[in-house]
Amino acid sequence: MQLPRRTEGRDRPPTAISPSILSSDFARLADECERMVRLGADWLHVAVMDGHFVPNLTLGAPIVKSLRRHTPAFLDVHLMVTNPAQWFQDFAAADASMYTFHLEAAAGGADALRAGPAGAAGEAGIPAVHDLIAAVKAAGMLCGITVKPNTPVELLLPYVQSVDMVLVMTVEPGFGGQSFMPAMMDKVRFLRSRFPDLYIEVDGGLAPDTIQQAAAAGANAIVAGSAIFGAADPRAVIQQLRAAVDAAAVAGAAQ
Ligand SMILES: O=C(CO)[C@H](O)[C@H](O)COP(=O)(O)O
C-alpha cells in the first residue's frame, strides 16, 4: 500500500481530510463512519488512548476490526499509548491502514528521548524506534510518527525518510474540542521546507477559522473532530478545509 504522491502544480502531496471519530456517536460508530465517507472524508481518524500516555481511554483493535467489516475507508489510526510496540500486530490483524505512534512513547519516555542518541537533531536516532517503524510496515500497514506539542520537531529528523507521514499535534493529545495552538505551525513549516513530498498531518482544533494557518504552513492531511461532527453541515466544513489546503498547495507551487 502506498499513499498517492505529490502531483505537478502542488507544493505538497494530495489533500486528505480525516474526521476524528473521537467526536462521533460511538454507539452508532459504523453509521457515523459511513456518513463521513458519504460527506467527502478521505480518511477516518481513529484516536486510540490507553489512559496512561494520555488522561483518557477510548478504543482498541477489536473496535477497528468490527468497523472494517462496515467500511473500506482508509483508517488513520493514532496511537496515544505508552507502549506502541505492544499493539501493532493487533491493529494490522484488524486491517488498520496507517499506524501512527508517538516518538515519546516509542523512545521509552520523554526523558529517554532527550537523553538518548536522538538528543541532537540529525543523529541516527533510537534503534528501537527504527525497529518499530520497520515492524509496522512489515505487518502491512503504513507508518506514521508524531510528537506532543512540547517535543521539538528536530527529534523526528532521524525517522522522516522511513515513515509515510508525520503528525504534528496542535493540541495536547487526549481530548477533542481543545483550542488550536498556532505556535505548532513552526514545526509544519520546518518539515515542509525540507520535505515537499512528505505527508504532514495536523490534529487538534482544526476548523474553518484555523485551517488557513495550517494550510499556509504546509500541512496536507487535516484531522478535525468537533468542527466536522459538531457542524450543522459537515459536508460544507469538509469542503472548506479541503479548499483551503488545495489553494495553498497551488499557491505554494507557483512561488
Ligand atoms: O487526537 C485527538 C485528541 O488527542 C483528536 O483527534 C483531536 O483532538 C480532534 O478533535 P478536535 O478537532 O475536536 O480538536
The ligand as a Tripos MOL2 file, in Angstrom:
@<TRIPOS>MOLECULE
LIG
   14    13     1     0     0
SMALL
NO_CHARGES

@<TRIPOS>ATOM
      1 O1         -6.3570   13.1560   18.8800 O.2       1 LIG1
      2 C1         -7.2180   13.8630   19.2880 C.2       1 LIG1
      3 C2         -7.1420   14.3010   20.6670 C.3       1 LIG1
      4 O2         -5.9490   13.8700   21.2430 O.3       1 LIG1
      5 C3         -8.3600   14.2580   18.4080 C.3       1 LIG1
      6 O3         -8.2110   13.6150   17.1720 O.3       1 LIG1
      7 C4         -8.4250   15.7170   18.1410 C.3       1 LIG1
      8 O4         -8.3960   16.4500   19.2300 O.3       1 LIG1
      9 C5         -9.5570   16.1070   17.2440 C.3       1 LIG1
     10 O5        -10.5580   16.7500   17.8620 O.3       1 LIG1
     11 P1        -10.8400   18.2930   17.6460 P.3       1 LIG1
     12 O6        -10.7990   18.5230   16.1740 O.co2     1 LIG1
     13 O7        -12.1890   18.4740   18.2560 O.co2     1 LIG1
     14 O8         -9.7550   19.0390   18.3500 O.co2     1 LIG1
@<TRIPOS>BOND
     1     1     2 2
     2     2     3 1
     3     2     5 1
     4     3     4 1
     5     5     6 1
     6     5     7 1
     7     7     8 1
     8     7     9 1
     9     9    10 1
    10    10    11 1
    11    11    12 2
    12    11    13 1
    13    11    14 1
@<TRIPOS>SUBSTRUCTURE
     1 LIG1         1 GROUP 0 **** ****
